[in-house]
Amino acid sequence: MGKVRRGGYILFWWIGDHSPRHIHVQTAKGRKLGRVNVDTLEGLENWTPPKNLVDIIMALKREGRL
């Protein structure tokens, strides 16, 4: 399992999890927000991630963390 805390969010994922490749998102206090497709940066289950969260995910991808 991978886990990153950044920008007031907790992002986590499981290696070898089912497709599509995605991360789970919670607030820093542990409230579940939703899941985001890592490749398309779109929310799953009709959830739209906020712009600042998408920016964080893009930065993590550039850093090679995702």
C-alpha positions as a LaTeX table, in Angstrom:
\begin{tabular}{lrrr}
\hline
Residue & $x$ (\AA) & $y$ (\AA) & $z$ (\AA) \\
\hline
Met1 & 0.00 & 0.00 & 0.00 \\
Gly2 & 1.19 & 3.47 & $-0.83$ \\
Lys3 & 0.17 & 6.52 & 1.16 \\
Val4 & 0.88 & 10.24 & 0.81 \\
Arg5 & $-0.30$ & 13.20 & 2.88 \\
Arg6 & $-0.31$ & 16.46 & 0.99 \\
Gly7 & $-2.38$ & 19.63 & 0.79 \\
Gly8 & $-4.88$ & 18.56 & 3.43 \\
Tyr9 & $-5.54$ & 15.22 & 1.76 \\
Ile10 & $-4.53$ & 11.63 & 2.40 \\
Leu11 & $-4.03$ & 9.71 & $-0.84$ \\
Phe12 & $-3.60$ & 5.95 & $-0.77$ \\
Trp13 & $-3.52$ & 3.02 & $-3.14$ \\
Trp14 & $-2.85$ & $-0.71$ & $-3.24$ \\
Ile15 & $-0.26$ & $-2.28$ & $-5.49$ \\
Gly16 & $-1.98$ & $-4.69$ & $-7.88$ \\
Asp17 & $-5.46$ & $-3.29$ & $-7.15$ \\
His18 & $-8.20$ & $-3.70$ & $-9.77$ \\
Ser19 & $-8.44$ & $-1.55$ & $-12.90$ \\
Pro20 & $-8.64$ & 1.31 & $-13.60$ \\
Arg21 & $-5.47$ & 2.43 & $-11.82$ \\
His22 & $-6.81$ & 4.73 & $-9.10$ \\
Ile23 & $-6.16$ & 6.35 & $-5.74$ \\
His24 & $-8.46$ & 6.70 & $-2.76$ \\
Val25 & $-8.80$ & 10.18 & $-1.26$ \\
Gln26 & $-9.61$ & 11.26 & 2.28 \\
Thr27 & $-9.44$ & 14.55 & 4.09 \\
Ala28 & $-6.59$ & 15.02 & 6.56 \\
Lys29 & $-9.12$ & 14.16 & 9.29 \\
Gly30 & $-9.97$ & 10.84 & 7.63 \\
Arg31 & $-13.30$ & 11.62 & 5.93 \\
Lys32 & $-13.64$ & 9.62 & 2.70 \\
Leu33 & $-14.04$ & 11.78 & $-0.39$ \\
Gly34 & $-13.78$ & 9.41 & $-3.35$ \\
Arg35 & $-11.46$ & 7.79 & $-5.87$ \\
Val36 & $-9.53$ & 9.29 & $-8.78$ \\
Asn37 & $-8.37$ & 7.54 & $-11.95$ \\
Val38 & $-4.59$ & 8.14 & $-12.00$ \\
Asp39 & $-4.33$ & 8.09 & $-15.80$ \\
Thr40 & $-7.26$ & 10.37 & $-16.70$ \\
Leu41 & $-7.40$ & 12.39 & $-13.42$ \\
Glu42 & $-11.18$ & 11.96 & $-13.39$ \\
Gly43 & $-13.19$ & 11.11 & $-10.32$ \\
Leu44 & $-14.92$ & 7.74 & $-10.13$ \\
Glu45 & $-18.53$ & 7.08 & $-9.08$ \\
Asn46 & $-19.75$ & 10.51 & $-10.25$ \\
Trp47 & $-17.35$ & 12.38 & $-7.96$ \\
Thr48 & $-15.48$ & 15.40 & $-9.30$ \\
Pro49 & $-12.16$ & 16.00 & $-7.54$ \\
Pro50 & $-11.34$ & 19.64 & $-6.74$ \\
Lys51 & $-8.74$ & 21.40 & $-8.90$ \\
Asn52 & $-6.18$ & 21.60 & $-6.09$ \\
Leu53 & $-6.37$ & 17.82 & $-5.64$ \\
Val54 & $-5.84$ & 17.24 & $-9.37$ \\
Asp55 & $-2.79$ & 19.54 & $-9.17$ \\
Ile56 & $-1.42$ & 17.47 & $-6.26$ \\
Ile57 & $-1.91$ & 14.23 & $-8.19$ \\
Met58 & $-0.19$ & 15.71 & $-11.26$ \\
Ala59 & 2.77 & 16.78 & $-9.09$ \\
Leu60 & 3.02 & 13.29 & $-7.57$ \\
Lys61 & 3.03 & 11.77 & $-11.06$ \\
Arg62 & 5.83 & 14.15 & $-12.14$ \\
Glu63 & 7.81 & 13.17 & $-9.02$ \\
Gly64 & 7.37 & 9.49 & $-9.90$ \\
Arg65 & 5.39 & 8.78 & $-6.73$ \\
Leu66 & 2.33 & 7.50 & $-8.65$ \\
\hline
\end{tabular}
